[in-house]
Amino acid sequence: MKATIAYLADTNTENYGKGLMLAAHRIGGMGFEAARLPMHVSLKQPFSIPDLNKIESFFDDYAKKLSPISLRFDALDLYESKVFGYESGCLVMKIKPNDTLKNQQKELFKALEEGFGHCPAEHDEDYCFHMTVAIGGSPFGAYKMAYEKIKVLEYAGEALFDKLGLFYYDDDKIKPGSYFCYKSVKLSL
């Protein structure tokens, strides 16, 4: 079992991201795997959990400490991805570097370690904050084609993330169909 903790987008940002997902799909045919989760910015990438109930309790307490956050999109970007075991791509909206977000991530890592011991996840040391628009479903070349056609749009802008989400992965290899947003909490501080 694995979990992720992430800020979830407000309705306007969710709709914006889904519009980009559809545009990319129409060009590159990558499908809608990214729609399995709400539009989000991860604070902690998938990490192994000992027990879902204990993580859920931690999540509920942690969410009480956070407020909605306004983040600025920096640019559309493209990465190669093998997350599903084959050569593909990941199309993302990069988040402009933000000290508040970085500090919240550090505080989360510390709280997880205090509660559960070492909780390593891929990219703990080099994570670039982003909102995924599309992942998997097509070869990287299809992603490059979609990226080239839609990168000309204006992507700088504010986006509100007003909920916290707990994602659950039933399969440690994160196979398609084995994960979903298990719980979300509206932030109000």
Residue pairs with C-beta under 8 A, 6 or more apart in sequence:
1 48
1 49
1 52
1 168
1 169
1 170
1 172
2 46
2 47
2 48
2 49
2 168
2 169
2 172
2 174
2 179
3 46
3 47
3 49
3 52
3 55
3 166
3 167
3 168
3 169
3 182
4 42
4 44
4 45
4 46
4 47
4 165
4 166
4 167
4 169
5 42
5 43
5 44
5 59
5 62
5 108
5 164
5 165
5 166
5 167
6 40
6 41
6 42
6 43
6 44
6 164
6 165
6 167
7 40
7 41
7 43
7 69
7 71
7 161
7 163
7 164
7 165
8 38
8 39
8 40
8 161
8 162
8 163
8 164
8 165
8 181
8 184
9 17
9 38
9 39
9 40
9 41
9 131
9 159
9 160
9 161
9 162
10 68
10 159
10 160
10 161
10 162
10 163
12 159
12 160
13 39
13 131
13 159
13 160
13 161
14 38
14 39
16 39
16 159
17 39
17 93
17 131
17 133
18 35
18 39
20 76
20 91
20 93
20 133
20 134
20 150
21 32
21 34
21 35
21 133
21 134
23 146
23 150
24 30
24 91
24 133
24 134
24 143
24 146
24 147
24 150
25 31
25 32
25 134
25 146
27 142
27 145
27 146
27 149
27 150
28 134
28 138
28 142
28 143
28 145
28 146
29 137
29 138
29 142
30 88
30 89
30 91
30 134
30 135
30 136
30 137
30 138
30 142
30 143
30 146
31 136
31 137
31 138
32 137
33 84
33 134
33 135
33 136
33 137
33 176
34 132
34 133
34 134
34 135
36 176
36 177
36 179
36 180
37 132
37 165
37 167
37 179
37 180
37 181
38 165
38 181
38 184
39 131
39 132
40 131
40 132
40 161
40 165
41 71
41 95
41 101
41 129
41 130
41 131
41 161
42 127
42 129
43 101
43 104
43 105
43 108
44 105
44 108
44 109
44 112
44 119
44 121
45 121
45 122
45 123
45 124
45 127
46 121
46 122
46 167
46 169
46 174
47 112
47 119
47 120
47 121
48 119
48 172
49 55
49 116
50 116
52 168
52 182
54 116
55 116
55 166
56 166
56 182
56 183
58 111
58 112
58 115
58 116
59 164
59 166
59 183
59 185
60 185
62 108
62 111
62 164
63 164
63 185
63 187
64 189
65 189
66 104
66 164
66 187
66 189
67 187
67 188
67 189
68 160
68 161
68 162
68 187
68 188
69 100
69 101
69 104
69 160
69 161
70 158
70 159
70 160
70 161
71 95
71 96
71 98
71 101
71 129
71 158
71 159
71 161
72 95
72 96
72 98
72 156
72 157
72 158
72 159
73 93
73 94
73 95
73 96
73 131
73 155
73 156
73 157
73 158
73 159
74 93
74 94
74 95
74 96
74 155
74 156
75 93
75 94
75 155
75 156
76 91
76 92
76 93
76 94
76 133
76 147
76 150
76 151
76 153
76 155
77 91
77 92
77 93
77 94
77 130
78 89
78 90
78 91
78 92
78 143
78 144
78 147
79 89
79 90
79 92
80 87
80 88
80 89
80 90
80 140
81 88
81 89
81 90
81 135
81 136
81 140
82 88
83 90
83 135
83 136
83 174
84 135
84 136
84 174
84 175
84 176
85 173
86 136
87 139
87 140
88 135
88 136
88 137
88 138
88 139
88 140
88 143
89 134
89 135
89 136
89 138
89 139
89 140
89 142
89 143
89 144
89 147
90 132
90 134
90 135
90 136
90 143
91 132
91 133
91 134
91 135
91 143
91 146
91 147
92 130
92 131
92 132
92 133
93 130
93 131
93 133
93 155
94 128
94 129
94 130
95 101
95 129
95 130
95 131
97 129
98 129
101 129
105 127
109 119
109 124
112 119
113 119
131 159
134 143
134 146
136 176
162 186
162 187
163 184
163 185
163 186
163 187
164 184
164 185
164 187
165 181
165 183
165 184
165 185
166 181
166 182
166 183
166 184
167 179
167 180
167 181
167 182
168 179
168 180
168 181
168 182
169 178
169 179
170 178
170 179
171 178
171 179
